[in-house]
Amino acid sequence: MPTAAKLVAALCLAALGYAISELIKTLEPASTDFGIFSIVNALLGLICGWVIIGGRAGRGQAAAVSNGITGTVALVFWGLFIQGGNEMLRLAMRNRFDGPVEALAAIFEIMIDFGQVLLNPMVIGGLICGALVTGYLSEIAAGRWR
């Protein structure tokens, strides 16, 4: 059932996904082709915010912090998984793998490679601040609009 807390959480996490994606673009070489990288991560943020954070809103300020962090961690995991799967498909079309098992295992190797970009202090700080803001705003929305 749609609620204001779900909407606020979805919009905030979508904005966070988009903003962090744009920040990551500045950390990579200029020749990198990102395609719809930011849009995909914003859509993942929309889904994670709606389902994970918005569904748990209304349980108090302490829960708001953990909800925001949980939603953001889920966004990061699914973002890495989707982008890793996309990269695996691109490499598979160039016959870089000997079989399907090797290709599936490569998703996790690619996720680790992509995850190293997230170790930048600006990215970590942005994710933490975004998680806290998203959690608090969804908690405020849950308390104000029932």
ABEGO torsion letter per residue (X at the ends): XBBAAAAAAAAAAAAAAAAAAAAAAAABBAABBAEAAAAAAAAAAAAAAAAAAAAABGAEAAAAAAAAAAAAAAAAAAAAAAAAAAAAAAAAAAGABABAAAAAAAAAAAAAAAAAAAABAAAAAAAAAAAAAAAAAAAAAAAABX
